[in-house]
Amino acid sequence: MKILALGSNLPFGSNTPKQNLESAYDLLELDGIKILKKSKIYFSEAYPNKLDPLFCNSAISIETNLKPFDLLNIVLKIEKKFGRERKVKNSPRTLDIDIICYDNLILNDENLQIPHPNIQDRLFVLMPICDLNENWKHPIHSKTALEFIKSFSEEQINKLKKA
């Protein structure tokens, strides 16, 4: 299973953050990436600065013949089309697309880590993954998305709202 996670908490042009995600789906498909399934869209607090605008988050399972670095190049190109600037880590952004997993590949490169190194700590990624497949298993930790979610408190889970 190949999974991308998308997030946005700033408008771009006349698009709301939610519309940024929906527009990004279309651009991915124009680049030959077939979307097999889309999660619900969730609202979550910004991290680490909770005073920043809420994030819209989603995940998609995809089918592609692209190699991981080619997929990364397309993702970065799409982010750039939405005015994404990488100045301050975890700052508000118009669009963020992360390669969460690429089948069972384990890749630890300076520019690309697969699976994404922080999945297990990010409820705003795990919940959308559960929408796709709650039995998806992390190739390193050998836990399912649902097992990771069970490690979060009810309060943390309740803070995540479906759009």
Chimera marker file (.cmm) of the C-alpha trace (Angstrom):
<marker_set name="trace">
<marker id="1" x="0.000" y="0.000" z="0.000" r="1" g="1" b="0" radius="0.5"/>
<marker id="2" x="1.297" y="3.432" z="-0.953" r="1" g="1" b="0" radius="0.5"/>
<marker id="3" x="-0.023" y="6.298" z="1.174" r="1" g="1" b="0" radius="0.5"/>
<marker id="4" x="0.308" y="10.053" z="0.898" r="1" g="1" b="0" radius="0.5"/>
<marker id="5" x="-0.752" y="12.400" z="3.702" r="1" g="1" b="0" radius="0.5"/>
<marker id="6" x="-1.913" y="15.909" z="2.836" r="1" g="1" b="0" radius="0.5"/>
<marker id="7" x="-2.259" y="18.933" z="5.073" r="1" g="1" b="0" radius="0.5"/>
<marker id="8" x="-3.078" y="22.618" z="4.721" r="1" g="1" b="0" radius="0.5"/>
<marker id="9" x="-3.810" y="25.457" z="7.101" r="1" g="1" b="0" radius="0.5"/>
<marker id="10" x="-3.461" y="28.500" z="4.850" r="1" g="1" b="0" radius="0.5"/>
<marker id="11" x="-5.651" y="29.538" z="1.928" r="1" g="1" b="0" radius="0.5"/>
<marker id="12" x="-4.134" y="29.788" z="-1.538" r="1" g="1" b="0" radius="0.5"/>
<marker id="13" x="-5.718" y="32.139" z="-4.032" r="1" g="1" b="0" radius="0.5"/>
<marker id="14" x="-9.461" y="31.742" z="-3.558" r="1" g="1" b="0" radius="0.5"/>
<marker id="15" x="-9.055" y="28.204" z="-2.142" r="1" g="1" b="0" radius="0.5"/>
<marker id="16" x="-9.686" y="27.387" z="1.496" r="1" g="1" b="0" radius="0.5"/>
<marker id="17" x="-7.272" y="24.887" z="3.079" r="1" g="1" b="0" radius="0.5"/>
<marker id="18" x="-9.842" y="22.124" z="2.495" r="1" g="1" b="0" radius="0.5"/>
<marker id="19" x="-10.095" y="23.115" z="-1.174" r="1" g="1" b="0" radius="0.5"/>
<marker id="20" x="-6.284" y="23.048" z="-1.389" r="1" g="1" b="0" radius="0.5"/>
<marker id="21" x="-6.393" y="19.353" z="-0.494" r="1" g="1" b="0" radius="0.5"/>
<marker id="22" x="-9.137" y="18.641" z="-2.996" r="1" g="1" b="0" radius="0.5"/>
<marker id="23" x="-7.276" y="20.519" z="-5.747" r="1" g="1" b="0" radius="0.5"/>
<marker id="24" x="-4.074" y="18.631" z="-4.897" r="1" g="1" b="0" radius="0.5"/>
<marker id="25" x="-5.915" y="15.321" z="-5.467" r="1" g="1" b="0" radius="0.5"/>
<marker id="26" x="-6.722" y="16.483" z="-9.003" r="1" g="1" b="0" radius="0.5"/>
<marker id="27" x="-3.129" y="17.524" z="-9.706" r="1" g="1" b="0" radius="0.5"/>
<marker id="28" x="-1.782" y="14.208" z="-8.460" r="1" g="1" b="0" radius="0.5"/>
<marker id="29" x="-4.074" y="12.377" z="-10.864" r="1" g="1" b="0" radius="0.5"/>
<marker id="30" x="-2.984" y="14.645" z="-13.725" r="1" g="1" b="0" radius="0.5"/>
<marker id="31" x="0.568" y="13.506" z="-12.977" r="1" g="1" b="0" radius="0.5"/>
<marker id="32" x="-0.431" y="9.863" z="-13.464" r="1" g="1" b="0" radius="0.5"/>
<marker id="33" x="-0.945" y="8.968" z="-9.801" r="1" g="1" b="0" radius="0.5"/>
<marker id="34" x="-4.129" y="6.959" z="-9.435" r="1" g="1" b="0" radius="0.5"/>
<marker id="35" x="-6.016" y="7.608" z="-6.204" r="1" g="1" b="0" radius="0.5"/>
<marker id="36" x="-7.498" y="4.349" z="-4.968" r="1" g="1" b="0" radius="0.5"/>
<marker id="37" x="-9.129" y="5.669" z="-1.801" r="1" g="1" b="0" radius="0.5"/>
<marker id="38" x="-9.448" y="8.978" z="0.048" r="1" g="1" b="0" radius="0.5"/>
<marker id="39" x="-9.812" y="9.390" z="3.787" r="1" g="1" b="0" radius="0.5"/>
<marker id="40" x="-12.196" y="11.802" z="5.387" r="1" g="1" b="0" radius="0.5"/>
<marker id="41" x="-10.769" y="15.271" z="5.943" r="1" g="1" b="0" radius="0.5"/>
<marker id="42" x="-9.956" y="16.126" z="9.554" r="1" g="1" b="0" radius="0.5"/>
<marker id="43" x="-9.302" y="19.388" z="11.361" r="1" g="1" b="0" radius="0.5"/>
<marker id="44" x="-6.461" y="19.373" z="13.864" r="1" g="1" b="0" radius="0.5"/>
<marker id="45" x="-4.582" y="21.872" z="15.986" r="1" g="1" b="0" radius="0.5"/>
<marker id="46" x="-1.409" y="23.245" z="14.469" r="1" g="1" b="0" radius="0.5"/>
<marker id="47" x="1.817" y="21.895" z="15.899" r="1" g="1" b="0" radius="0.5"/>
<marker id="48" x="3.826" y="23.133" z="17.702" r="1" g="1" b="0" radius="0.5"/>
<marker id="49" x="2.091" y="26.532" z="17.814" r="1" g="1" b="0" radius="0.5"/>
<marker id="50" x="-1.551" y="25.887" z="18.692" r="1" g="1" b="0" radius="0.5"/>
<marker id="51" x="-2.322" y="29.550" z="17.930" r="1" g="1" b="0" radius="0.5"/>
<marker id="52" x="-1.695" y="28.970" z="14.216" r="1" g="1" b="0" radius="0.5"/>
<marker id="53" x="-4.783" y="28.204" z="12.082" r="1" g="1" b="0" radius="0.5"/>
<marker id="54" x="-6.299" y="24.716" z="12.259" r="1" g="1" b="0" radius="0.5"/>
<marker id="55" x="-4.973" y="22.199" z="9.776" r="1" g="1" b="0" radius="0.5"/>
<marker id="56" x="-7.050" y="20.221" z="7.312" r="1" g="1" b="0" radius="0.5"/>
<marker id="57" x="-5.559" y="16.732" z="7.028" r="1" g="1" b="0" radius="0.5"/>
<marker id="58" x="-6.274" y="13.745" z="4.836" r="1" g="1" b="0" radius="0.5"/>
<marker id="59" x="-4.605" y="10.645" z="3.456" r="1" g="1" b="0" radius="0.5"/>
<marker id="60" x="-4.925" y="8.838" z="0.164" r="1" g="1" b="0" radius="0.5"/>
<marker id="61" x="-3.901" y="5.408" z="-0.986" r="1" g="1" b="0" radius="0.5"/>
<marker id="62" x="-2.410" y="5.534" z="-4.436" r="1" g="1" b="0" radius="0.5"/>
<marker id="63" x="-1.282" y="3.383" z="-7.307" r="1" g="1" b="0" radius="0.5"/>
<marker id="64" x="1.761" y="4.491" z="-9.265" r="1" g="1" b="0" radius="0.5"/>
<marker id="65" x="4.670" y="3.090" z="-11.215" r="1" g="1" b="0" radius="0.5"/>
<marker id="66" x="6.807" y="6.029" z="-10.140" r="1" g="1" b="0" radius="0.5"/>
<marker id="67" x="9.868" y="5.282" z="-8.059" r="1" g="1" b="0" radius="0.5"/>
<marker id="68" x="9.924" y="6.955" z="-4.612" r="1" g="1" b="0" radius="0.5"/>
<marker id="69" x="12.230" y="9.841" z="-5.605" r="1" g="1" b="0" radius="0.5"/>
<marker id="70" x="10.189" y="10.507" z="-8.764" r="1" g="1" b="0" radius="0.5"/>
<marker id="71" x="7.052" y="10.561" z="-6.625" r="1" g="1" b="0" radius="0.5"/>
<marker id="72" x="8.781" y="12.972" z="-4.237" r="1" g="1" b="0" radius="0.5"/>
<marker id="73" x="9.629" y="15.286" z="-7.140" r="1" g="1" b="0" radius="0.5"/>
<marker id="74" x="5.984" y="15.382" z="-8.233" r="1" g="1" b="0" radius="0.5"/>
<marker id="75" x="4.814" y="16.023" z="-4.658" r="1" g="1" b="0" radius="0.5"/>
<marker id="76" x="7.300" y="18.902" z="-4.282" r="1" g="1" b="0" radius="0.5"/>
<marker id="77" x="6.254" y="20.345" z="-7.649" r="1" g="1" b="0" radius="0.5"/>
<marker id="78" x="2.584" y="20.310" z="-6.592" r="1" g="1" b="0" radius="0.5"/>
<marker id="79" x="3.385" y="21.912" z="-3.237" r="1" g="1" b="0" radius="0.5"/>
<marker id="80" x="5.247" y="24.650" z="-5.105" r="1" g="1" b="0" radius="0.5"/>
<marker id="81" x="2.210" y="25.255" z="-7.361" r="1" g="1" b="0" radius="0.5"/>
<marker id="82" x="0.351" y="26.099" z="-4.151" r="1" g="1" b="0" radius="0.5"/>
<marker id="83" x="2.990" y="28.615" z="-3.111" r="1" g="1" b="0" radius="0.5"/>
<marker id="84" x="4.622" y="26.346" z="-0.522" r="1" g="1" b="0" radius="0.5"/>
<marker id="85" x="7.713" y="27.884" z="1.015" r="1" g="1" b="0" radius="0.5"/>
<marker id="86" x="9.987" y="25.972" z="3.369" r="1" g="1" b="0" radius="0.5"/>
<marker id="87" x="11.372" y="28.675" z="5.613" r="1" g="1" b="0" radius="0.5"/>
<marker id="88" x="10.496" y="27.705" z="9.182" r="1" g="1" b="0" radius="0.5"/>
<marker id="89" x="9.885" y="24.095" z="10.219" r="1" g="1" b="0" radius="0.5"/>
<marker id="90" x="6.242" y="23.393" z="11.203" r="1" g="1" b="0" radius="0.5"/>
<marker id="91" x="5.102" y="26.863" z="10.121" r="1" g="1" b="0" radius="0.5"/>
<marker id="92" x="1.653" y="27.402" z="8.565" r="1" g="1" b="0" radius="0.5"/>
<marker id="93" x="1.488" y="26.271" z="4.942" r="1" g="1" b="0" radius="0.5"/>
<marker id="94" x="-0.774" y="26.201" z="1.950" r="1" g="1" b="0" radius="0.5"/>
<marker id="95" x="-0.021" y="22.555" z="1.193" r="1" g="1" b="0" radius="0.5"/>
<marker id="96" x="2.070" y="19.759" z="2.618" r="1" g="1" b="0" radius="0.5"/>
<marker id="97" x="2.193" y="16.336" z="0.988" r="1" g="1" b="0" radius="0.5"/>
<marker id="98" x="4.172" y="13.585" z="2.705" r="1" g="1" b="0" radius="0.5"/>
<marker id="99" x="4.970" y="10.125" z="1.410" r="1" g="1" b="0" radius="0.5"/>
<marker id="100" x="3.888" y="8.066" z="4.396" r="1" g="1" b="0" radius="0.5"/>
<marker id="101" x="4.667" y="4.643" z="3.027" r="1" g="1" b="0" radius="0.5"/>
<marker id="102" x="5.556" y="2.993" z="-0.242" r="1" g="1" b="0" radius="0.5"/>
<marker id="103" x="4.480" y="-0.618" z="0.136" r="1" g="1" b="0" radius="0.5"/>
<marker id="104" x="6.882" y="-2.164" z="2.662" r="1" g="1" b="0" radius="0.5"/>
<marker id="105" x="9.894" y="-0.157" z="1.515" r="1" g="1" b="0" radius="0.5"/>
<marker id="106" x="12.258" y="1.117" z="4.185" r="1" g="1" b="0" radius="0.5"/>
<marker id="107" x="14.334" y="4.031" z="2.903" r="1" g="1" b="0" radius="0.5"/>
<marker id="108" x="16.519" y="6.301" z="4.996" r="1" g="1" b="0" radius="0.5"/>
<marker id="109" x="17.905" y="8.988" z="2.721" r="1" g="1" b="0" radius="0.5"/>
<marker id="110" x="18.792" y="12.554" z="3.682" r="1" g="1" b="0" radius="0.5"/>
<marker id="111" x="15.967" y="13.832" z="1.412" r="1" g="1" b="0" radius="0.5"/>
<marker id="112" x="13.412" y="11.066" z="1.828" r="1" g="1" b="0" radius="0.5"/>
<marker id="113" x="12.556" y="8.732" z="4.676" r="1" g="1" b="0" radius="0.5"/>
<marker id="114" x="10.023" y="5.964" z="4.094" r="1" g="1" b="0" radius="0.5"/>
<marker id="115" x="8.041" y="5.154" z="6.097" r="1" g="1" b="0" radius="0.5"/>
<marker id="116" x="7.660" y="8.722" z="7.298" r="1" g="1" b="0" radius="0.5"/>
<marker id="117" x="9.579" y="8.831" z="10.604" r="1" g="1" b="0" radius="0.5"/>
<marker id="118" x="6.846" y="10.390" z="12.764" r="1" g="1" b="0" radius="0.5"/>
<marker id="119" x="3.696" y="8.500" z="11.788" r="1" g="1" b="0" radius="0.5"/>
<marker id="120" x="3.283" y="6.851" z="15.175" r="1" g="1" b="0" radius="0.5"/>
<marker id="121" x="3.266" y="10.263" z="16.919" r="1" g="1" b="0" radius="0.5"/>
<marker id="122" x="0.786" y="11.993" z="14.627" r="1" g="1" b="0" radius="0.5"/>
<marker id="123" x="-2.848" y="11.279" z="15.266" r="1" g="1" b="0" radius="0.5"/>
<marker id="124" x="-3.763" y="13.638" z="12.407" r="1" g="1" b="0" radius="0.5"/>
<marker id="125" x="-2.009" y="11.164" z="10.070" r="1" g="1" b="0" radius="0.5"/>
<marker id="126" x="-3.072" y="7.937" z="11.783" r="1" g="1" b="0" radius="0.5"/>
<marker id="127" x="-6.818" y="8.676" z="11.757" r="1" g="1" b="0" radius="0.5"/>
<marker id="128" x="-6.886" y="9.272" z="7.991" r="1" g="1" b="0" radius="0.5"/>
<marker id="129" x="-4.776" y="6.129" z="7.477" r="1" g="1" b="0" radius="0.5"/>
<marker id="130" x="-7.400" y="4.201" z="9.488" r="1" g="1" b="0" radius="0.5"/>
<marker id="131" x="-10.055" y="5.484" z="7.085" r="1" g="1" b="0" radius="0.5"/>
<marker id="132" x="-8.047" y="3.893" z="4.283" r="1" g="1" b="0" radius="0.5"/>
<marker id="133" x="-7.212" y="0.661" z="6.096" r="1" g="1" b="0" radius="0.5"/>
<marker id="134" x="-7.153" y="0.333" z="9.892" r="1" g="1" b="0" radius="0.5"/>
<marker id="135" x="-5.065" y="-2.829" z="9.501" r="1" g="1" b="0" radius="0.5"/>
<marker id="136" x="-2.281" y="-1.051" z="7.629" r="1" g="1" b="0" radius="0.5"/>
<marker id="137" x="0.899" y="-2.196" z="9.352" r="1" g="1" b="0" radius="0.5"/>
<marker id="138" x="3.962" y="-0.017" z="9.894" r="1" g="1" b="0" radius="0.5"/>
<marker id="139" x="6.886" y="-1.817" z="8.203" r="1" g="1" b="0" radius="0.5"/>
<marker id="140" x="9.329" y="-1.020" z="11.016" r="1" g="1" b="0" radius="0.5"/>
<marker id="141" x="7.230" y="-0.999" z="14.203" r="1" g="1" b="0" radius="0.5"/>
<marker id="142" x="4.949" y="-3.852" z="13.069" r="1" g="1" b="0" radius="0.5"/>
<marker id="143" x="1.901" y="-2.147" z="14.578" r="1" g="1" b="0" radius="0.5"/>
<marker id="144" x="-1.310" y="-1.320" z="12.783" r="1" g="1" b="0" radius="0.5"/>
<marker id="145" x="-2.644" y="2.208" z="12.480" r="1" g="1" b="0" radius="0.5"/>
<marker id="146" x="-5.426" y="1.246" z="14.890" r="1" g="1" b="0" radius="0.5"/>
<marker id="147" x="-2.923" y="-0.059" z="17.448" r="1" g="1" b="0" radius="0.5"/>
<marker id="148" x="-1.038" y="3.244" z="17.309" r="1" g="1" b="0" radius="0.5"/>
<marker id="149" x="-4.286" y="5.198" z="17.763" r="1" g="1" b="0" radius="0.5"/>
<marker id="150" x="-5.097" y="3.231" z="20.912" r="1" g="1" b="0" radius="0.5"/>
<marker id="151" x="-1.972" y="4.727" z="22.525" r="1" g="1" b="0" radius="0.5"/>
<marker id="152" x="-3.538" y="8.231" z="22.376" r="1" g="1" b="0" radius="0.5"/>
<marker id="153" x="-5.832" y="9.562" z="25.073" r="1" g="1" b="0" radius="0.5"/>
<marker id="154" x="-9.539" y="10.014" z="24.482" r="1" g="1" b="0" radius="0.5"/>
<marker id="155" x="-9.003" y="13.774" z="24.896" r="1" g="1" b="0" radius="0.5"/>
<marker id="156" x="-6.418" y="13.793" z="22.096" r="1" g="1" b="0" radius="0.5"/>
<marker id="157" x="-8.677" y="11.746" z="19.824" r="1" g="1" b="0" radius="0.5"/>
<marker id="158" x="-11.664" y="14.011" z="20.504" r="1" g="1" b="0" radius="0.5"/>
<marker id="159" x="-9.669" y="17.102" z="19.483" r="1" g="1" b="0" radius="0.5"/>
<marker id="160" x="-9.516" y="15.755" z="15.929" r="1" g="1" b="0" radius="0.5"/>
<marker id="161" x="-12.689" y="16.794" z="14.126" r="1" g="1" b="0" radius="0.5"/>
<marker id="162" x="-14.053" y="15.504" z="10.832" r="1" g="1" b="0" radius="0.5"/>
<marker id="163" x="-14.614" y="18.233" z="8.269" r="1" g="1" b="0" radius="0.5"/>
<link id1="1" id2="2" r="1" g="1" b="0" radius="0.2"/>
<link id1="2" id2="3" r="1" g="1" b="0" radius="0.2"/>
<link id1="3" id2="4" r="1" g="1" b="0" radius="0.2"/>
<link id1="4" id2="5" r="1" g="1" b="0" radius="0.2"/>
<link id1="5" id2="6" r="1" g="1" b="0" radius="0.2"/>
<link id1="6" id2="7" r="1" g="1" b="0" radius="0.2"/>
<link id1="7" id2="8" r="1" g="1" b="0" radius="0.2"/>
<link id1="8" id2="9" r="1" g="1" b="0" radius="0.2"/>
<link id1="9" id2="10" r="1" g="1" b="0" radius="0.2"/>
<link id1="10" id2="11" r="1" g="1" b="0" radius="0.2"/>
<link id1="11" id2="12" r="1" g="1" b="0" radius="0.2"/>
<link id1="12" id2="13" r="1" g="1" b="0" radius="0.2"/>
<link id1="13" id2="14" r="1" g="1" b="0" radius="0.2"/>
<link id1="14" id2="15" r="1" g="1" b="0" radius="0.2"/>
<link id1="15" id2="16" r="1" g="1" b="0" radius="0.2"/>
<link id1="16" id2="17" r="1" g="1" b="0" radius="0.2"/>
<link id1="17" id2="18" r="1" g="1" b="0" radius="0.2"/>
<link id1="18" id2="19" r="1" g="1" b="0" radius="0.2"/>
<link id1="19" id2="20" r="1" g="1" b="0" radius="0.2"/>
<link id1="20" id2="21" r="1" g="1" b="0" radius="0.2"/>
<link id1="21" id2="22" r="1" g="1" b="0" radius="0.2"/>
<link id1="22" id2="23" r="1" g="1" b="0" radius="0.2"/>
<link id1="23" id2="24" r="1" g="1" b="0" radius="0.2"/>
<link id1="24" id2="25" r="1" g="1" b="0" radius="0.2"/>
<link id1="25" id2="26" r="1" g="1" b="0" radius="0.2"/>
<link id1="26" id2="27" r="1" g="1" b="0" radius="0.2"/>
<link id1="27" id2="28" r="1" g="1" b="0" radius="0.2"/>
<link id1="28" id2="29" r="1" g="1" b="0" radius="0.2"/>
<link id1="29" id2="30" r="1" g="1" b="0" radius="0.2"/>
<link id1="30" id2="31" r="1" g="1" b="0" radius="0.2"/>
<link id1="31" id2="32" r="1" g="1" b="0" radius="0.2"/>
<link id1="32" id2="33" r="1" g="1" b="0" radius="0.2"/>
<link id1="33" id2="34" r="1" g="1" b="0" radius="0.2"/>
<link id1="34" id2="35" r="1" g="1" b="0" radius="0.2"/>
<link id1="35" id2="36" r="1" g="1" b="0" radius="0.2"/>
<link id1="36" id2="37" r="1" g="1" b="0" radius="0.2"/>
<link id1="37" id2="38" r="1" g="1" b="0" radius="0.2"/>
<link id1="38" id2="39" r="1" g="1" b="0" radius="0.2"/>
<link id1="39" id2="40" r="1" g="1" b="0" radius="0.2"/>
<link id1="40" id2="41" r="1" g="1" b="0" radius="0.2"/>
<link id1="41" id2="42" r="1" g="1" b="0" radius="0.2"/>
<link id1="42" id2="43" r="1" g="1" b="0" radius="0.2"/>
<link id1="43" id2="44" r="1" g="1" b="0" radius="0.2"/>
<link id1="44" id2="45" r="1" g="1" b="0" radius="0.2"/>
<link id1="45" id2="46" r="1" g="1" b="0" radius="0.2"/>
<link id1="46" id2="47" r="1" g="1" b="0" radius="0.2"/>
<link id1="47" id2="48" r="1" g="1" b="0" radius="0.2"/>
<link id1="48" id2="49" r="1" g="1" b="0" radius="0.2"/>
<link id1="49" id2="50" r="1" g="1" b="0" radius="0.2"/>
<link id1="50" id2="51" r="1" g="1" b="0" radius="0.2"/>
<link id1="51" id2="52" r="1" g="1" b="0" radius="0.2"/>
<link id1="52" id2="53" r="1" g="1" b="0" radius="0.2"/>
<link id1="53" id2="54" r="1" g="1" b="0" radius="0.2"/>
<link id1="54" id2="55" r="1" g="1" b="0" radius="0.2"/>
<link id1="55" id2="56" r="1" g="1" b="0" radius="0.2"/>
<link id1="56" id2="57" r="1" g="1" b="0" radius="0.2"/>
<link id1="57" id2="58" r="1" g="1" b="0" radius="0.2"/>
<link id1="58" id2="59" r="1" g="1" b="0" radius="0.2"/>
<link id1="59" id2="60" r="1" g="1" b="0" radius="0.2"/>
<link id1="60" id2="61" r="1" g="1" b="0" radius="0.2"/>
<link id1="61" id2="62" r="1" g="1" b="0" radius="0.2"/>
<link id1="62" id2="63" r="1" g="1" b="0" radius="0.2"/>
<link id1="63" id2="64" r="1" g="1" b="0" radius="0.2"/>
<link id1="64" id2="65" r="1" g="1" b="0" radius="0.2"/>
<link id1="65" id2="66" r="1" g="1" b="0" radius="0.2"/>
<link id1="66" id2="67" r="1" g="1" b="0" radius="0.2"/>
<link id1="67" id2="68" r="1" g="1" b="0" radius="0.2"/>
<link id1="68" id2="69" r="1" g="1" b="0" radius="0.2"/>
<link id1="69" id2="70" r="1" g="1" b="0" radius="0.2"/>
<link id1="70" id2="71" r="1" g="1" b="0" radius="0.2"/>
<link id1="71" id2="72" r="1" g="1" b="0" radius="0.2"/>
<link id1="72" id2="73" r="1" g="1" b="0" radius="0.2"/>
<link id1="73" id2="74" r="1" g="1" b="0" radius="0.2"/>
<link id1="74" id2="75" r="1" g="1" b="0" radius="0.2"/>
<link id1="75" id2="76" r="1" g="1" b="0" radius="0.2"/>
<link id1="76" id2="77" r="1" g="1" b="0" radius="0.2"/>
<link id1="77" id2="78" r="1" g="1" b="0" radius="0.2"/>
<link id1="78" id2="79" r="1" g="1" b="0" radius="0.2"/>
<link id1="79" id2="80" r="1" g="1" b="0" radius="0.2"/>
<link id1="80" id2="81" r="1" g="1" b="0" radius="0.2"/>
<link id1="81" id2="82" r="1" g="1" b="0" radius="0.2"/>
<link id1="82" id2="83" r="1" g="1" b="0" radius="0.2"/>
<link id1="83" id2="84" r="1" g="1" b="0" radius="0.2"/>
<link id1="84" id2="85" r="1" g="1" b="0" radius="0.2"/>
<link id1="85" id2="86" r="1" g="1" b="0" radius="0.2"/>
<link id1="86" id2="87" r="1" g="1" b="0" radius="0.2"/>
<link id1="87" id2="88" r="1" g="1" b="0" radius="0.2"/>
<link id1="88" id2="89" r="1" g="1" b="0" radius="0.2"/>
<link id1="89" id2="90" r="1" g="1" b="0" radius="0.2"/>
<link id1="90" id2="91" r="1" g="1" b="0" radius="0.2"/>
<link id1="91" id2="92" r="1" g="1" b="0" radius="0.2"/>
<link id1="92" id2="93" r="1" g="1" b="0" radius="0.2"/>
<link id1="93" id2="94" r="1" g="1" b="0" radius="0.2"/>
<link id1="94" id2="95" r="1" g="1" b="0" radius="0.2"/>
<link id1="95" id2="96" r="1" g="1" b="0" radius="0.2"/>
<link id1="96" id2="97" r="1" g="1" b="0" radius="0.2"/>
<link id1="97" id2="98" r="1" g="1" b="0" radius="0.2"/>
<link id1="98" id2="99" r="1" g="1" b="0" radius="0.2"/>
<link id1="99" id2="100" r="1" g="1" b="0" radius="0.2"/>
<link id1="100" id2="101" r="1" g="1" b="0" radius="0.2"/>
<link id1="101" id2="102" r="1" g="1" b="0" radius="0.2"/>
<link id1="102" id2="103" r="1" g="1" b="0" radius="0.2"/>
<link id1="103" id2="104" r="1" g="1" b="0" radius="0.2"/>
<link id1="104" id2="105" r="1" g="1" b="0" radius="0.2"/>
<link id1="105" id2="106" r="1" g="1" b="0" radius="0.2"/>
<link id1="106" id2="107" r="1" g="1" b="0" radius="0.2"/>
<link id1="107" id2="108" r="1" g="1" b="0" radius="0.2"/>
<link id1="108" id2="109" r="1" g="1" b="0" radius="0.2"/>
<link id1="109" id2="110" r="1" g="1" b="0" radius="0.2"/>
<link id1="110" id2="111" r="1" g="1" b="0" radius="0.2"/>
<link id1="111" id2="112" r="1" g="1" b="0" radius="0.2"/>
<link id1="112" id2="113" r="1" g="1" b="0" radius="0.2"/>
<link id1="113" id2="114" r="1" g="1" b="0" radius="0.2"/>
<link id1="114" id2="115" r="1" g="1" b="0" radius="0.2"/>
<link id1="115" id2="116" r="1" g="1" b="0" radius="0.2"/>
<link id1="116" id2="117" r="1" g="1" b="0" radius="0.2"/>
<link id1="117" id2="118" r="1" g="1" b="0" radius="0.2"/>
<link id1="118" id2="119" r="1" g="1" b="0" radius="0.2"/>
<link id1="119" id2="120" r="1" g="1" b="0" radius="0.2"/>
<link id1="120" id2="121" r="1" g="1" b="0" radius="0.2"/>
<link id1="121" id2="122" r="1" g="1" b="0" radius="0.2"/>
<link id1="122" id2="123" r="1" g="1" b="0" radius="0.2"/>
<link id1="123" id2="124" r="1" g="1" b="0" radius="0.2"/>
<link id1="124" id2="125" r="1" g="1" b="0" radius="0.2"/>
<link id1="125" id2="126" r="1" g="1" b="0" radius="0.2"/>
<link id1="126" id2="127" r="1" g="1" b="0" radius="0.2"/>
<link id1="127" id2="128" r="1" g="1" b="0" radius="0.2"/>
<link id1="128" id2="129" r="1" g="1" b="0" radius="0.2"/>
<link id1="129" id2="130" r="1" g="1" b="0" radius="0.2"/>
<link id1="130" id2="131" r="1" g="1" b="0" radius="0.2"/>
<link id1="131" id2="132" r="1" g="1" b="0" radius="0.2"/>
<link id1="132" id2="133" r="1" g="1" b="0" radius="0.2"/>
<link id1="133" id2="134" r="1" g="1" b="0" radius="0.2"/>
<link id1="134" id2="135" r="1" g="1" b="0" radius="0.2"/>
<link id1="135" id2="136" r="1" g="1" b="0" radius="0.2"/>
<link id1="136" id2="137" r="1" g="1" b="0" radius="0.2"/>
<link id1="137" id2="138" r="1" g="1" b="0" radius="0.2"/>
<link id1="138" id2="139" r="1" g="1" b="0" radius="0.2"/>
<link id1="139" id2="140" r="1" g="1" b="0" radius="0.2"/>
<link id1="140" id2="141" r="1" g="1" b="0" radius="0.2"/>
<link id1="141" id2="142" r="1" g="1" b="0" radius="0.2"/>
<link id1="142" id2="143" r="1" g="1" b="0" radius="0.2"/>
<link id1="143" id2="144" r="1" g="1" b="0" radius="0.2"/>
<link id1="144" id2="145" r="1" g="1" b="0" radius="0.2"/>
<link id1="145" id2="146" r="1" g="1" b="0" radius="0.2"/>
<link id1="146" id2="147" r="1" g="1" b="0" radius="0.2"/>
<link id1="147" id2="148" r="1" g="1" b="0" radius="0.2"/>
<link id1="148" id2="149" r="1" g="1" b="0" radius="0.2"/>
<link id1="149" id2="150" r="1" g="1" b="0" radius="0.2"/>
<link id1="150" id2="151" r="1" g="1" b="0" radius="0.2"/>
<link id1="151" id2="152" r="1" g="1" b="0" radius="0.2"/>
<link id1="152" id2="153" r="1" g="1" b="0" radius="0.2"/>
<link id1="153" id2="154" r="1" g="1" b="0" radius="0.2"/>
<link id1="154" id2="155" r="1" g="1" b="0" radius="0.2"/>
<link id1="155" id2="156" r="1" g="1" b="0" radius="0.2"/>
<link id1="156" id2="157" r="1" g="1" b="0" radius="0.2"/>
<link id1="157" id2="158" r="1" g="1" b="0" radius="0.2"/>
<link id1="158" id2="159" r="1" g="1" b="0" radius="0.2"/>
<link id1="159" id2="160" r="1" g="1" b="0" radius="0.2"/>
<link id1="160" id2="161" r="1" g="1" b="0" radius="0.2"/>
<link id1="161" id2="162" r="1" g="1" b="0" radius="0.2"/>
<link id1="162" id2="163" r="1" g="1" b="0" radius="0.2"/>
</marker_set>
